[in-house]
């Protein structure tokens, strides 16, 4: 599954330095697909824009997918956080 997730991340245009984080993100959510990889990349890029460019950190994440009949596609909320601990955490609901 690691190889498949890595291939999906590469095909999704994920930069080499974010491949492992993206693979972990997709595997944690049990959603190994292009959409999830691109969501991680988009969230990470947003975080980088708001933080100083000189500090590069592993980020913890909070991920929620909401399925409702009236929505054309699931509502996805991904929050990336700079955890005050050396270990990263990934929570999915």
Secondary structure, DSSP 4 states (H G I P E B T S, - for coil): -HHHHHHHHHHTT--GGGHHHHHHHHHHHT--SHHHHHHHHHHHHHHHHHS-TT-----EEEEEEE--TTSSS-EEEEEEE--SSSS--EEE-
